[in-house]
Amino acid sequence: MDPAKPVPAAKKADASPATKLKRSARPKRVPKAAAEARAAKPRRSERRKPRAVPRKWPLVLAGSATALLAVGMVAAGTLVPGSNATAQLALQNQVLPVGDSLSNCVGPTQLVEGAAAGTDPQFAPGSSSTKSQLSAVVLSNPDGTLPGAGVESLDAKGTPLFTLSKAPAQAAALASSAPATLAPVTGAAKGKAALLQNQVVSAASVLRAVPLAGLGPLSAGAVVVDSADGDLKGLSAATCQPASNDFWLAGASTTVGRTAVLELANSSKSPATVSLDLVGAGGPVQAPGGKGLVVAPGASRSVMLSGLAPDQELLSVHVKSSGGPVSAFIQQSVLRGLTPGGVDFLQPVQAPGTSQAIPGVRVQAPAAAAKIAGQSGYSDASTALMVTVPGAADAIVEVKAYGPTGQVPLPGGGVFTATAGKVSQLSLAGLAEGTYTLTVSSNASVVAGVRLVNSTKPGAATDIAFAPTAARLGNNQLLSLPAGLSTTLVLAAPTGTGSVDLVPISASGALGVHKTVTLQSGQTTTVDPAALLGSGTVAVLVSASGEAVYGTQLLGAKGSANIAVLPIAATSAEAQQLGITTRF
């Protein structure tokens, strides 16, 4: 159409929306023959019935913890005529079956005699004064029924070593009954516990507890090794840990006089193939020998890290397992000439993240610490934070230290740049004597841990300990109090006020009256459990509330340099509820 020509009035009328609507509403003329043929055909909805489409649900595998599925179904209006597409149907809890709870417990410290093929160590007899003791505790349900629990050897046979409690005779009936939510125990109910106290162990073992009434059992164990003489003189401690397929260990060293032995354990029924990614102060360490390490079911394996990454002052290890999950500890020891420099077990730290907390950082008086570190060969005999950046970008790290009266300044302000793909170190030697909780914040994910050093006087033996990053405390977490050692509970709520309920557990398994510890924001509180809960307390049930609370055990011995950090075991109950929304 020529734009210069005026549009006829009739055309303009046709172009209006109202006219279009009227014209579209008029029935179209259909030839008679075509109309009869169309009427003879069945309608589309009559020709084909819709097929039933099976609903697809997510597959969730339950391991050693009870999984509770909260399923919210969203109805789609196009599939259900007349329904509201945005309506949320009522949530329904689905309980999945659970298996036995397994936690692998480390064996005694071992003196390395040599290494075959560069990585597999050979061990010599250790000191005759070494005591390696295992303690464990398992909690009943609120009605006082204990699950079956015990300790067995970590080998193909799984030979029973100790029994905490026998499975109830009515286990079959309990298993078929509807599960109940386990509420925090305060000592007023029928709840009780079964304990294993300071049993001597000569090798790695497994703490096993069976489910009760559809709920994963609450149990925890720990091993404490005390050597009064020899090259491995010192105090070592480790919490029994559940196996995993991916975790980090930080704080190892393989320089002259430093020995790091990685202990891998597989208590599952499937073989595990383990690969190790090693990161040092200079960057990633290429170690082909750390790939494809096979750990058979019911077996353990020791690896000399100096054979994979020699002469590394700072070393972090990323453990990845395919097939069966594994647990891992690093036995780290120091020998300065003929003088023992301490020994401890490095335990897994929290997964890489931008916010971490490290409770239980014990610092000596600056003057005494300076005298020890100033000796020849003692450059690493000082308290320090180690930060590893797994990613490809540098991390700006801010460290804060919280003491008994609040936040205290750190040397250099506590802000530094941690290089990507390397392990960086921040000295804490300038802190005043005391016990602290550190927080580590960064703009990139990091893993972290603190090396502690304790001593009595220059020239005497020193001891080392490693404080890993910790998870937030929850409800019903168990810990044992090792006999013959001074035990301090270190608790902190860095970002706000919180509280911790402590329920004493006696040697007979009775639960006492709980005590509440109130935590002020940004302060670290130390608690002597024997003084607060009574001298007959051998284990404690811990429940935290309020803002995020972090805690650990700090072990020592009067009149010696011995020191160890014993993390509080996580409870499987924290993973009982899993919210999933499905669409159909």
C-alpha positions as CSV (number, residue, x, y, z in Angstrom):
1,M,0.0,0.0,0.0
2,D,1.2,3.4,-0.9
3,P,1.7,5.3,2.4
4,A,0.8,8.6,0.7
5,K,-2.7,7.4,-0.1
6,P,-5.4,7.8,2.5
7,V,-6.9,4.7,4.0
8,P,-10.5,4.1,3.2
9,A,-13.0,4.4,6.0
10,A,-14.0,0.7,5.7
11,K,-10.4,-0.4,6.1
12,K,-9.9,1.8,9.2
13,A,-13.0,0.2,10.8
14,D,-11.7,-3.3,10.1
15,A,-8.4,-2.4,11.8
16,S,-10.0,-1.6,15.2
17,P,-9.7,-4.1,18.0
18,A,-13.4,-4.1,18.6
19,T,-14.1,-4.9,14.9
20,K,-11.5,-7.8,15.0
21,L,-13.2,-9.2,18.1
22,K,-16.6,-9.2,16.5
23,R,-15.3,-10.7,13.3
24,S,-13.4,-13.4,15.1
25,A,-16.6,-14.3,17.0
26,R,-18.6,-14.9,13.9
27,P,-18.9,-18.6,12.9
28,K,-17.1,-19.5,9.8
29,R,-19.1,-21.0,6.9
30,V,-18.2,-24.7,6.4
31,P,-19.3,-26.6,3.3
32,K,-22.0,-29.2,4.1
33,A,-20.0,-32.2,3.0
34,A,-17.0,-31.2,5.0
35,A,-19.2,-30.6,8.1
36,E,-20.7,-34.1,7.9
37,A,-17.3,-35.7,7.5
38,R,-15.9,-33.8,10.5
39,A,-18.9,-34.8,12.6
40,A,-18.3,-38.5,11.8
41,K,-14.7,-38.4,13.2
42,P,-14.3,-39.0,17.0
43,R,-12.9,-36.2,19.0
44,R,-9.1,-36.2,19.9
45,S,-9.9,-36.7,23.6
46,E,-12.1,-39.7,22.6
47,R,-9.5,-41.3,20.2
48,R,-6.6,-41.5,22.7
49,K,-6.6,-42.0,26.4
50,P,-3.8,-40.3,28.3
51,R,-1.1,-42.7,29.5
52,A,-0.4,-42.9,33.2
53,V,2.9,-41.2,33.7
54,P,4.9,-42.7,36.7
55,R,5.9,-40.2,39.2
56,K,9.7,-39.8,39.6
57,W,10.9,-39.5,43.2
58,P,14.4,-38.7,44.3
59,L,16.5,-41.7,45.3
60,V,18.0,-41.1,48.8
61,L,20.5,-43.6,50.3
62,A,20.6,-43.8,54.1
63,G,24.0,-44.5,55.7
64,S,24.7,-44.7,59.4
65,A,22.2,-41.9,60.3
66,T,18.5,-41.8,60.2
67,A,17.2,-39.7,57.2
68,L,13.8,-38.1,57.6
69,L,12.4,-36.9,54.3
70,A,10.1,-33.9,54.4
71,V,8.5,-34.1,50.9
72,G,6.5,-31.1,49.7
73,M,4.5,-31.9,46.5
74,V,3.8,-29.0,44.1
75,A,0.7,-29.7,42.0
76,A,0.9,-28.4,38.4
77,G,-2.3,-27.0,37.0
78,T,-1.6,-28.3,33.5
79,L,-1.5,-31.9,34.8
80,V,-4.4,-31.7,37.3
81,P,-7.3,-29.8,35.8
82,G,-8.8,-27.3,38.1
83,S,-6.0,-27.3,40.6
84,N,-3.9,-24.4,41.9
85,A,-0.4,-24.6,40.3
86,T,1.1,-22.7,43.3
87,A,-0.6,-24.7,46.1
88,Q,1.7,-26.5,48.5
89,L,0.4,-29.8,49.8
90,A,1.0,-30.8,53.4
91,L,4.5,-32.0,54.2
92,Q,4.9,-35.7,54.9
93,N,7.8,-37.2,56.8
94,Q,9.2,-40.4,55.4
95,V,11.7,-42.5,57.4
96,L,14.4,-44.4,55.6
97,P,16.1,-47.4,57.1
98,V,19.4,-46.9,58.8
99,G,22.5,-49.1,59.2
100,D,24.9,-49.5,62.1
101,S,26.8,-46.4,63.3
102,L,30.5,-47.0,62.7
103,S,33.3,-44.8,64.1
104,N,37.0,-45.7,63.5
105,C,39.3,-45.3,66.5
106,V,43.1,-44.8,66.1
107,G,45.6,-47.2,67.7
108,P,48.7,-46.4,69.8
109,T,51.4,-44.1,68.5
110,Q,54.1,-46.1,66.7
111,L,57.8,-45.5,66.3
112,V,58.9,-45.5,62.7
113,E,61.9,-47.7,62.0
114,G,62.1,-47.5,58.2
115,A,60.1,-47.2,55.0
116,A,59.8,-49.6,52.2
117,A,59.2,-48.3,48.7
118,G,59.4,-44.8,50.1
119,T,55.9,-44.7,51.6
120,D,54.9,-47.8,53.5
121,P,56.5,-47.5,57.0
122,Q,58.1,-50.2,59.2
123,F,57.5,-49.8,62.9
124,A,59.8,-50.5,65.8
125,P,58.7,-51.3,69.3
126,G,57.7,-48.2,71.2
127,S,58.3,-47.2,74.8
128,S,57.2,-49.6,77.5
129,S,55.7,-46.7,79.4
130,T,53.2,-45.9,76.6
131,K,49.5,-46.2,77.7
132,S,46.9,-46.3,74.9
133,Q,43.4,-46.1,76.3
134,L,39.9,-46.1,74.7
135,S,36.8,-44.6,76.2
136,A,33.3,-44.8,74.7
137,V,29.7,-43.9,75.6
138,V,26.4,-44.7,74.1
139,L,23.0,-43.1,75.0
140,S,19.7,-44.8,75.4
141,N,16.4,-43.5,74.1
142,P,14.1,-41.4,76.4
143,D,12.5,-44.6,77.7
144,G,15.8,-45.9,78.9
145,T,16.4,-48.6,76.3
146,L,20.0,-48.9,75.2
147,P,21.0,-49.9,71.7
148,G,23.5,-52.7,71.1
149,A,27.0,-51.2,71.1
150,G,30.5,-52.4,71.4
151,V,34.1,-52.1,70.1
152,E,35.6,-54.6,67.7
153,S,39.0,-55.0,66.0
154,L,39.6,-53.2,62.7
155,D,40.3,-56.3,60.5
156,A,38.5,-58.7,58.2
157,K,37.1,-60.7,61.1
158,G,35.8,-57.8,63.2
159,T,36.5,-59.6,66.4
160,P,34.5,-58.2,69.4
161,L,36.8,-56.6,71.9
162,F,34.5,-54.8,74.4
163,T,30.8,-54.6,74.9
164,L,29.1,-51.4,76.0
165,S,25.5,-52.7,75.9
166,K,23.6,-55.7,74.4
167,A,20.8,-55.2,71.9
168,P,17.4,-55.4,73.7
169,A,15.5,-58.7,73.3
170,Q,12.5,-56.7,71.9
171,A,14.7,-55.3,69.1
172,A,12.4,-56.7,66.4
173,A,9.4,-55.1,68.0
174,L,11.2,-51.8,68.5
175,A,12.4,-51.7,64.9
176,S,8.9,-52.1,63.6
177,S,7.4,-49.4,65.8
178,A,7.0,-45.8,64.7
179,P,10.2,-43.8,65.5
180,A,10.0,-40.9,67.9
181,T,12.0,-37.7,67.9
182,L,14.8,-37.9,70.4
183,A,14.6,-34.8,72.6
184,P,17.5,-33.3,74.5
185,V,18.0,-35.3,77.7
186,T,18.0,-33.3,80.9
187,G,18.5,-36.0,83.5
188,A,14.8,-35.9,84.6
189,A,13.7,-38.6,82.2
190,K,14.4,-42.3,82.1
191,G,17.4,-41.9,79.8
192,K,20.7,-43.5,80.7
193,A,24.0,-44.4,79.1
194,A,26.4,-47.3,78.8
195,L,30.1,-46.6,79.1
196,L,33.6,-48.0,78.4
197,Q,36.3,-46.4,80.5
198,N,40.0,-46.3,79.8
199,Q,40.3,-49.7,78.2
200,V,43.8,-50.6,76.9
201,V,44.0,-51.0,73.2
202,S,46.9,-52.2,71.1
203,A,45.6,-51.5,67.6
204,A,43.1,-49.6,65.6
205,S,39.4,-50.5,66.4
206,V,35.8,-49.7,65.5
207,L,33.0,-48.4,67.7
208,R,29.8,-50.0,66.5
209,A,26.3,-49.1,67.6
210,V,23.1,-50.5,66.1
211,P,19.9,-48.6,65.4
212,L,17.1,-48.6,67.9
213,A,13.4,-48.1,66.9
214,G,14.3,-46.6,63.6
215,L,16.7,-44.0,65.0
216,G,20.4,-43.8,64.6
217,P,22.2,-44.4,68.0
218,L,24.0,-41.6,69.8
219,S,27.5,-42.8,70.6
220,A,31.1,-41.4,70.8
221,G,34.5,-42.6,71.6
222,A,38.1,-41.3,71.9
223,V,41.6,-42.7,72.3
224,V,44.3,-41.1,74.5
225,V,47.9,-42.1,74.2
226,D,50.4,-41.1,77.0
227,S,54.1,-41.8,76.6
228,A,56.4,-40.9,79.5
229,D,59.7,-41.4,77.7
230,G,61.2,-42.3,74.3
231,D,61.2,-40.5,71.0
232,L,57.4,-40.3,71.1
233,K,57.2,-38.7,74.5
234,G,54.1,-36.7,74.9
235,L,50.3,-36.8,75.0
236,S,48.2,-37.7,71.9
237,A,44.4,-37.8,71.6
238,A,41.9,-38.4,68.8
239,T,38.1,-38.7,68.6
240,C,36.8,-41.8,66.9
241,Q,35.5,-40.7,63.6
242,P,33.0,-41.9,61.0
243,A,34.3,-42.7,57.6
244,S,34.0,-40.3,54.7
245,N,34.8,-40.1,51.0
246,D,36.3,-36.5,51.0
247,F,38.0,-34.6,53.8
248,W,41.2,-32.5,54.6
249,L,43.9,-32.8,57.2
250,A,46.2,-29.8,57.9
251,G,49.4,-29.2,59.9
252,A,51.8,-31.9,58.9
253,S,55.5,-31.5,58.4
254,T,58.2,-33.7,56.8
255,T,61.4,-31.7,57.3
256,V,64.4,-33.2,59.1
257,G,63.4,-34.6,62.5
258,R,59.7,-34.4,61.7
259,T,57.8,-37.6,60.9
260,A,54.2,-37.7,59.5
261,V,52.5,-41.0,59.1
262,L,49.0,-41.1,57.4
263,E,46.8,-43.8,58.8
264,L,43.9,-44.9,56.5
265,A,41.2,-47.2,57.8
266,N,38.3,-48.9,56.0
267,S,35.7,-50.4,58.2
268,S,33.1,-50.8,55.4
269,K,32.4,-54.0,53.4
270,S,33.6,-52.4,50.1
271,P,37.2,-51.8,49.0
272,A,38.3,-48.2,49.0
273,T,40.6,-46.6,46.4
274,V,42.2,-43.5,47.9
275,S,43.9,-40.6,46.2
276,L,45.9,-37.9,48.0
277,D,46.2,-34.3,46.9
278,L,49.2,-32.7,48.8
279,V,49.6,-29.0,49.2
280,G,52.8,-27.4,50.7
281,A,54.0,-23.9,51.4
282,G,55.4,-23.8,47.9
283,G,52.2,-25.0,46.2
284,P,50.8,-28.3,45.1
285,V,53.1,-31.3,45.5
286,Q,53.2,-33.8,42.6
287,A,53.1,-37.2,44.2
288,P,52.1,-40.0,41.7
289,G,52.6,-42.5,44.6
290,G,49.6,-41.0,46.4
291,K,47.1,-42.1,43.8
292,G,45.2,-45.3,43.6
293,L,46.0,-46.5,47.1
294,V,43.8,-49.5,47.8
295,V,42.5,-50.2,51.3
296,A,40.7,-53.5,51.6
297,P,37.5,-53.9,53.6
298,G,38.1,-54.2,57.3
299,A,41.7,-53.1,56.8
300,S,44.1,-50.2,57.5
301,R,47.1,-48.8,55.7
302,S,50.0,-46.6,56.8
303,V,51.6,-44.1,54.4
304,M,54.9,-42.2,55.1
305,L,54.2,-38.7,53.9
306,S,57.9,-37.9,53.6
307,G,58.0,-40.5,50.8
308,L,55.4,-38.5,48.9
309,A,56.3,-35.0,49.9
310,P,59.8,-34.7,51.4
311,D,61.2,-31.6,53.2
312,Q,57.8,-29.8,53.5
313,E,57.6,-27.5,56.5
314,L,53.9,-27.1,56.1
315,L,51.7,-29.8,54.5
316,S,48.0,-30.3,54.0
317,V,46.5,-33.4,52.7
318,H,43.2,-33.8,50.7
319,V,41.9,-37.3,51.1
320,K,39.5,-38.6,48.4
321,S,38.1,-42.1,48.4
322,S,36.0,-44.0,45.8
323,G,34.2,-47.1,46.7
324,G,34.2,-47.6,50.5
325,P,34.6,-44.5,52.7
326,V,37.7,-44.2,54.9
327,S,38.8,-42.4,58.0
328,A,42.3,-40.9,58.4
329,F,44.7,-39.6,61.0
330,I,48.2,-38.3,60.7
331,Q,50.6,-39.2,63.5
332,Q,52.9,-36.2,63.6
333,S,56.0,-36.3,65.8
334,V,59.1,-34.1,66.2
335,L,62.6,-35.0,67.4
336,R,65.1,-32.2,67.8
337,G,68.4,-33.9,67.9
338,L,68.0,-36.3,70.9
339,T,65.3,-34.2,72.6
340,P,61.6,-35.3,72.0
341,G,59.7,-32.4,70.4
342,G,56.2,-33.9,70.9
343,V,53.6,-36.1,69.2
344,D,50.0,-35.8,68.3
345,F,47.2,-37.1,66.0
346,L,46.1,-34.7,63.3
347,Q,42.4,-35.1,62.7
348,P,40.2,-34.0,59.8
349,V,39.3,-30.3,59.7
350,Q,36.1,-28.8,58.4
351,A,35.5,-28.7,54.7
352,P,36.8,-25.6,52.8
353,G,34.7,-22.6,53.6
354,T,34.8,-18.8,54.0
355,S,34.0,-18.9,57.7
356,Q,35.7,-21.2,60.2
357,A,36.1,-21.4,64.0
358,I,38.9,-23.0,66.0
359,P,38.3,-23.5,69.8
360,G,40.9,-24.7,72.2
361,V,43.9,-22.6,71.2
362,R,46.1,-22.6,74.3
363,V,49.0,-20.0,74.3
364,Q,51.9,-19.9,76.6
365,A,53.3,-16.7,78.2
366,P,55.1,-14.8,75.4
367,A,58.4,-14.6,77.4
368,A,58.5,-18.3,78.0
369,A,57.5,-19.1,74.4
370,A,60.2,-16.8,73.1
371,K,62.9,-18.6,75.1
372,I,61.8,-22.0,73.7
373,A,61.5,-20.9,70.1
374,G,64.8,-19.0,70.2
375,Q,66.8,-22.3,70.6
376,S,68.6,-23.7,67.6
377,G,66.3,-26.1,65.7
378,Y,63.2,-24.8,67.5
379,S,61.9,-22.4,64.8
380,D,58.6,-24.3,64.6
381,A,58.2,-24.6,68.4
382,S,55.6,-21.9,68.5
383,T,51.9,-21.5,68.2
384,A,50.7,-20.7,64.7
385,L,47.7,-20.7,62.5
386,M,48.0,-22.6,59.1
387,V,45.7,-21.7,56.3
388,T,45.4,-23.6,53.0
389,V,43.7,-22.2,49.9
390,P,42.5,-25.0,47.6
391,G,41.3,-22.7,44.9
392,A,43.0,-20.7,42.1
393,A,42.5,-17.3,43.6
394,D,44.3,-15.7,46.6
395,A,42.3,-15.3,49.8
396,I,42.2,-12.2,52.0
397,V,42.0,-13.7,55.4
398,E,40.9,-12.0,58.6
399,V,41.6,-13.7,61.9
400,K,40.0,-12.8,65.2
401,A,41.0,-14.1,68.7
402,Y,38.4,-14.3,71.5
403,G,39.7,-14.7,75.0
404,P,37.9,-14.8,78.4
405,T,37.2,-11.1,78.4
406,G,36.4,-10.6,74.7
407,Q,38.3,-10.0,71.5
408,V,42.0,-9.3,71.7
409,P,44.2,-7.8,69.1
410,L,46.4,-10.0,67.0
411,P,50.0,-9.2,65.8
412,G,49.8,-7.4,62.5
413,G,46.0,-6.9,62.9
414,G,45.2,-10.4,62.0
415,V,44.6,-9.7,58.3
416,F,46.9,-11.2,55.6
417,T,46.8,-12.7,52.1
418,A,46.9,-16.4,51.8
419,T,48.3,-17.4,48.4
420,A,46.2,-19.7,46.1
421,G,47.2,-23.3,46.1
422,K,49.6,-23.0,49.0
423,V,49.8,-23.3,52.8
424,S,50.3,-19.9,54.6
425,Q,51.2,-19.4,58.3
426,L,50.3,-16.7,60.8
427,S,52.3,-16.7,64.1
428,L,50.3,-16.3,67.3
429,A,53.3,-15.9,69.5
430,G,52.3,-12.3,70.4
431,L,49.1,-13.3,72.2
432,A,49.0,-13.1,76.0
433,E,48.9,-16.3,77.9
434,G,45.5,-17.9,77.9
435,T,43.0,-20.0,76.1
436,Y,41.3,-18.6,73.0
437,T,38.8,-19.3,70.2
438,L,39.8,-18.1,66.7
439,T,37.6,-17.2,63.8
440,V,38.9,-17.2,60.3
441,S,36.9,-15.2,57.6
442,S,38.0,-14.9,54.0
443,N,36.7,-14.0,50.6
444,A,37.7,-17.5,49.2
445,S,37.3,-20.9,50.7
446,V,40.1,-22.1,52.9
447,V,40.9,-24.9,55.4
448,A,42.7,-24.1,58.6
449,G,44.1,-25.5,61.8
450,V,46.4,-24.3,64.7
451,R,49.6,-25.9,65.9
452,L,50.0,-25.6,69.7
453,V,53.3,-26.0,71.5
454,N,53.8,-26.4,75.2
455,S,56.9,-26.6,77.3
456,T,58.3,-26.4,80.8
457,K,61.8,-24.9,80.4
458,P,64.5,-24.5,77.7
459,G,66.3,-27.7,77.0
460,A,63.5,-30.0,78.3
461,A,61.1,-31.9,76.1
462,T,58.2,-30.0,74.5
463,D,54.9,-31.3,73.3
464,I,52.7,-30.4,70.4
465,A,49.0,-30.5,69.7
466,F,46.8,-29.6,66.7
467,A,43.4,-27.8,67.1
468,P,41.3,-28.3,64.0
469,T,38.4,-26.1,62.8
470,A,35.2,-27.2,64.5
471,A,31.5,-27.6,63.5
472,R,28.8,-25.7,65.4
473,L,27.6,-27.6,68.5
474,G,24.1,-29.0,68.4
475,N,22.0,-31.3,70.6
476,N,23.0,-34.5,72.4
477,Q,26.7,-34.6,71.7
478,L,28.7,-37.0,73.9
479,L,32.2,-36.8,75.2
480,S,34.3,-38.9,77.7
481,L,36.6,-37.5,80.3
482,P,39.9,-39.4,80.3
483,A,41.1,-40.6,83.7
484,G,44.3,-39.2,85.2
485,L,44.4,-36.1,83.0
486,S,43.3,-32.5,83.5
487,T,40.3,-31.8,81.3
488,T,39.0,-28.4,80.3
489,L,36.0,-27.7,78.2
490,V,36.5,-24.7,76.0
491,L,33.3,-23.0,74.8
492,A,32.6,-19.8,72.8
493,A,29.9,-18.0,70.9
494,P,31.8,-15.6,68.8
495,T,28.9,-13.8,67.1
496,G,26.3,-13.6,69.8
497,T,25.1,-14.9,73.2
498,G,24.5,-18.6,73.6
499,S,24.2,-21.3,76.2
500,V,25.4,-24.9,76.7
501,D,23.6,-27.5,78.8
502,L,25.9,-30.1,80.4
503,V,24.5,-33.3,81.7
504,P,26.8,-35.3,83.9
505,I,27.0,-39.1,83.3
506,S,28.3,-41.3,86.1
507,A,30.3,-44.5,85.8
508,S,27.1,-46.5,86.3
509,G,25.5,-44.7,83.3
510,A,23.1,-42.5,85.3
511,L,22.3,-39.0,84.0
512,G,22.6,-36.3,86.6
513,V,21.0,-32.8,86.8
514,H,22.1,-30.6,84.0
515,K,24.1,-27.4,84.5
516,T,23.7,-24.5,82.1
517,V,26.7,-22.4,81.0
518,T,25.8,-19.0,79.6
519,L,28.2,-17.7,77.0
520,Q,28.6,-14.0,76.4
521,S,29.1,-12.8,72.8
522,G,32.7,-12.8,71.7
523,Q,34.1,-14.5,74.8
524,T,35.8,-17.8,75.4
525,T,34.7,-19.7,78.6
526,T,36.6,-22.5,80.1
527,V,34.9,-25.1,82.3
528,D,36.3,-27.7,84.6
529,P,33.7,-30.5,84.3
530,A,34.7,-32.2,87.5
531,A,34.3,-29.0,89.5
532,L,31.0,-28.0,87.8
533,L,29.3,-31.4,87.5
534,G,30.9,-33.4,90.3
535,S,34.0,-35.6,90.7
536,G,32.0,-38.7,89.8
537,T,31.4,-37.5,86.2
538,V,33.1,-39.7,83.6
539,A,31.2,-38.5,80.5
540,V,29.1,-35.5,79.5
541,L,26.1,-34.9,77.3
542,V,26.3,-31.5,75.6
543,S,23.5,-29.5,74.0
544,A,23.9,-25.9,72.7
545,S,21.4,-23.2,72.0
546,G,21.3,-19.6,70.9
547,E,23.8,-18.2,68.5
548,A,26.5,-20.5,67.0
549,V,28.5,-22.2,69.8
550,Y,31.8,-23.9,69.3
551,G,33.6,-26.1,71.7
552,T,36.3,-28.7,72.3
553,Q,38.2,-30.5,75.1
554,L,41.7,-29.5,76.1
555,L,43.8,-32.1,77.8
556,G,46.9,-31.7,79.9
557,A,48.9,-33.1,82.8
558,K,50.2,-31.2,85.8
559,G,53.9,-30.8,86.0
560,S,54.6,-31.7,82.4
561,A,54.5,-30.2,78.9
562,N,51.8,-32.6,77.8
563,I,49.0,-31.1,75.8
564,A,46.3,-32.4,73.4
565,V,43.1,-31.2,71.8
566,L,40.2,-33.7,71.7
567,P,37.3,-32.5,69.4
568,I,33.7,-33.2,70.5
569,A,32.3,-35.9,68.2
570,A,29.4,-34.9,66.0
571,T,26.1,-36.7,66.4
572,S,24.3,-38.5,63.6
573,A,21.0,-37.0,64.9
574,E,22.1,-33.7,63.2
575,A,21.4,-35.4,59.8
576,Q,18.1,-37.0,60.7
577,Q,15.9,-34.5,58.8
578,L,16.4,-33.9,55.1
579,G,13.9,-31.5,53.4
580,I,13.2,-32.3,49.7
581,T,10.6,-30.7,47.4
582,T,9.6,-32.7,44.4
583,R,7.5,-31.7,41.4
584,F,5.2,-34.0,39.4
